[in-house]
C-alpha cells in the first residue's frame, strides 16, 4: 500500500469500525425530521425560571478544534476572600426531549466517537456545534453550577439554576496554557480587555485552590502524552504529541468541582443518580512494585495520599519520563464505570480524583450520561419527579459502560491504523518503550516518541506491565493497524 493514503480510505475504515462495535454511525430519517423541526423552531423559549446572566463576562477554554462547546466559566472575588465560580453547562435537554428520535440515537451510541479521520457525533452537528453549543457571541440556555470556593479549596456551598448566558470569548487550551505557563504571549483578546485578563487570572486562582484541596485528600495527578495526527491535504504526514498545561488543569478542576457538587446536590434532594466510580485498585501490588523500583515504600493496602505523594515526587524528579510512569500506574488502577446511586446506598467514590461523590455532568453535547444527569438536576430545580426510574438508570449505566469500552476500541483501532501508516517509514529502527499489557493474547508496549502502541512479538518472555524496554520496529501494516516490535537487549 502506498505511503499516501487519502482520507476517504481512513474514513471508510472508521465507519466500518463503528458498525463492528455496535454503533450507529449515521443518523436516521426520523432524527433528521426532528432536527428540521428544531432548527425551524429557533432557540427554545426562555421561561420565567431562567435567570438572565448574559451581562456577566463568560468565556470558554477548550481544544483549538472544538466546535461542541459544553461549558463557559465566570468568577468573582467576594469581600471575605472567597471566590464565587459559575460554570454554565449547555442545556441540551431544552432542545432534545427525552424519548425523541435524537435522544434515542444518543442513548444508543452514548458518546461522540473521535477518530483521527472523522468524528461521529452523538448529536447532529446542527445541534452540538450550533444550537446547543455555547458558541462565542451567541445567547444560549445553560444549567449553572454556582460554587463558593474557600481559600483552602473547600466548596461548602453550591446552588444550581437555569440561566441565559452569552460566551464573550472562546479561548483554546494552547493559547491560554502557553501564556499561563510563561511560554507564550498573552492572547490578543486579553491584551485588549483587562477585565477578561482579570477573569482568567481569578479563575486560575480558584482552580489552584480546588486542586490543592483535592491533593490534600490524595487526588492523583497524572500526565499523559496523547498523539495527534498531522493531516495535510487529506494525507497523514506524521504524529505529534499533545501535553497537558495550566489551561487544561483550570478547566479540569472546574469540571471536577461541578461534577462533585451535582452528585451531592442530587443525593441531598433524595434523587437516585448516575455516578462515575473508580474503585480501589485490585492490582495495588503492581503499583507497590513500581514504587519500590524508585526506592519508595507504599503501604500494603491502597492509599491515595501515599500514592499521590509518590507521583508528586517523581514528577518533580523526572518530568520528562513522568507521562510514562503515569501510563503504567493508570493501567494498574483500572478504568472507571457508571453505576446507579440509589437512595440510602453508597455507590463508591472516584479513587483517582479522591472524591466520594462524582457524576458526569459537564459534557451533555457528547456524553449521554451527562444529558441524563442534566435532566435529573433540572427536575429537582423545577420541583418535578425524576424523569427516570431506578431501573431505567441501571440499564443506562450498563449500556454506557459497554459503549464506552466499544468507543475506546474504535478509537484505538483507528489510532493504530494511523500510527501504522506513519510508522511504515521507520521499520528496522529502535525505540524506547514501556510495557502496557501482558495478556493471553500477547504482550503489548507503547513507544514514547511518537506515542504508538504495538505488540512485542519477540523477546517478550518475563516482561511485566510498567517495565521499560528497548524495542525494534519489525513491521507496520496500515490495513490492519498491526504494529509489531522485537524486544532487544
Buried (B, 14 or more C-beta within 10 A) or exposed (E): EEEEBEBEBBBEBBBEBBEEBBBBBEBEEEBBEBBEEBBEEEBBEBEEEBEEBBEBBBBBBBEEEBBBBBBBBBBBEEEEEBBBBBBBBBBBBBBBEEEBBBBBBBBBBBBBBBBBBBBBBBBBBBBBBBBBBBBBEBEBBBBBBBBBBBEEBBBEEBEBBBBBBBBBBBBBBBBBBBBBEEEBEBBEBBEEBEEBBBBBEBBBBBBBBBBBBBBBBBBBBBBBBEBBBEBEEBBBEBBEBBEBBBBBBBBBBBBBBBBBBBBBBBBEBEBBBBBBBBBBBEBBEBBBBBBEEEEBEBEEEBBBBBBBBBBEEBBEEEEEBBBBBBBBBBBBBBEBBBBBBBEEEEBBBBBBBBBBBBBBBBBBBBBBBBBBBBBBBBBBBEEEEBBBEEEBBBBBBBBBBEBBEBBBBBBBBBBBBBBBBBBBEBEEEBBBBBBBBBEEEEBBBBBBEBBBBBBBBEBBEEBEBBBBBBBBBBBBBBEEBBBBBBBEE
